[in-house]
Amino acid sequence: MLFHERLTVPVIWWVLAALFSLSVLLAVGAYLGAAWGLGSSVATMLIAAAIFVSASIVISVDAQEIRVGRASIEHAYIAASRALDAEQTRLRAGVEADASAHLVLRPYIKTAVEITLDDEDDPVPYWLISTRNPQRLAAALRDATSSTLTE
């Protein structure tokens, strides 16, 4: 494994979900009683947890491919990769974006890696992937791609 990262929601989102759950407890509990309030509060927190867990995504790079969630691509089809800072990511995901690009972006992560593809049969020109470690991911992709080319 050359690179592995799990993108999860920030801690502040969990705090906000807990505060919202507490407000549900108070509102429903005051209106329908403590048991209903507690049940509604627990259900609210469980739903928030399910959403947060399902929204997490794993990025991994091994000797054969990069995998981002359920999508993967072999290194042989990667032409280049470059780390993007927050401003470059904002531009590439916004006004400079290609509608046919594969975007895996998370609003709470400001940096990304752009992976340019080299496959005539694939209409996707590049992947844009949120990551907290853009330099490490781009370096892992360059290392894996260069080792694929030398084999």
C-alpha positions in Angstrom: 0.0 0.0 0.0 1.6 3.2 -1.2 -1.1 5.6 0.2 -4.2 5.2 2.3 -6.6 7.8 3.5 -10.1 7.8 4.9 -12.0 11.0 4.3 -14.4 11.6 7.2 -16.5 14.5 8.3 -14.8 16.9 10.7 -15.4 16.7 14.5 -17.4 19.9 14.5 -20.1 18.1 12.4 -20.5 15.5 15.1 -20.8 18.3 17.7 -23.5 20.0 15.6 -25.3 16.7 15.2 -25.2 16.2 19.0 -26.5 19.7 19.6 -29.3 19.2 17.1 -30.1 15.9 18.8 -30.2 17.7 22.2 -32.6 20.3 20.7 -34.8 17.5 19.4 -34.8 16.0 22.9 -35.9 19.2 24.5 -38.5 20.1 21.9 -40.2 16.7 21.6 -39.7 15.9 25.3 -41.5 19.2 26.3 -44.4 18.5 23.9 -44.8 14.6 24.1 -42.9 13.6 27.2 -39.5 12.5 28.2 -39.7 9.0 26.6 -40.7 10.4 23.2 -38.0 13.1 23.5 -35.3 10.6 24.3 -36.4 8.2 21.5 -36.5 11.0 19.0 -33.1 12.3 20.1 -31.5 8.9 19.8 -33.1 8.3 16.4 -31.8 11.8 15.3 -28.3 10.9 16.3 -28.4 7.5 14.7 -29.5 9.0 11.4 -26.8 11.6 11.5 -24.2 8.9 12.3 -25.4 6.8 9.4 -25.2 9.7 7.0 -21.7 10.6 8.3 -20.4 7.1 8.0 -21.9 6.5 4.6 -20.4 9.8 3.4 -16.8 8.7 4.3 -14.7 7.5 1.5 -11.4 5.6 1.3 -8.6 6.6 -1.1 -5.9 4.0 -1.6 -3.0 3.6 -4.0 -1.3 0.2 -4.4 1.1 -1.1 -7.0 -1.7 -1.8 -9.6 -4.3 0.9 -9.2 -5.8 3.9 -7.3 -9.1 3.3 -5.7 -11.4 6.1 -4.6 -14.5 4.7 -3.0 -15.9 2.2 -5.4 -14.1 3.7 -8.5 -10.7 2.5 -9.5 -8.2 3.0 -12.3 -5.0 1.2 -13.2 -1.8 3.2 -13.2 -1.2 2.4 -16.9 -4.1 4.9 -17.7 -2.7 7.7 -15.6 -0.7 10.4 -17.6 0.0 12.7 -14.7 -1.0 13.8 -11.2 -0.6 17.1 -9.4 -1.3 18.4 -6.0 -3.6 21.4 -5.8 -3.8 23.9 -3.0 -7.1 25.4 -1.8 -7.3 28.1 -4.4 -6.4 25.8 -7.3 -8.9 23.3 -6.1 -11.6 25.9 -5.9 -10.9 26.9 -9.5 -10.6 23.4 -10.9 -13.9 22.4 -9.2 -15.6 25.6 -10.2 -15.1 27.8 -13.2 -12.3 25.8 -14.8 -14.1 22.4 -14.3 -14.7 20.0 -17.2 -18.3 18.7 -17.1 -17.0 15.2 -18.1 -14.5 15.0 -15.3 -14.8 12.5 -12.4 -15.1 14.6 -9.3 -14.8 13.2 -5.8 -15.0 16.3 -3.7 -15.9 16.9 -0.1 -16.9 20.5 1.0 -14.9 20.2 4.3 -11.6 19.4 2.5 -10.1 22.4 0.7 -7.2 20.6 -1.1 -7.2 18.0 -3.9 -5.2 16.0 -6.5 -5.9 16.2 -10.2 -5.2 13.0 -12.0 -4.9 13.4 -15.8 -5.9 10.3 -17.7 -4.4 8.8 -20.8 -7.1 6.5 -22.3 -8.6 7.2 -25.7 -11.6 5.0 -24.9 -12.5 6.9 -21.8 -14.4 10.2 -22.1 -13.2 11.3 -18.7 -10.3 13.7 -19.1 -9.2 13.8 -15.4 -10.2 12.9 -11.8 -10.3 15.6 -9.2 -10.1 14.0 -5.7 -10.3 15.8 -2.3 -7.5 14.8 0.0 -6.0 16.2 3.2 -2.6 15.1 2.0 -2.3 16.2 -1.7 1.5 16.2 -1.8 1.7 12.6 -0.5 -1.1 11.3 -2.8 0.4 12.9 -5.9 3.9 11.5 -5.0 2.4 8.0 -4.4 0.7 8.2 -7.8 3.9 9.4 -9.5 5.9 6.6 -7.9 3.3 3.9 -8.8 2.9 5.2 -12.3 6.7 5.4 -12.9 7.2 1.8 -11.6 4.4 0.6 -13.9 6.1 2.2 -16.9 9.5 0.6 -16.1 8.0 -2.9 -15.9 
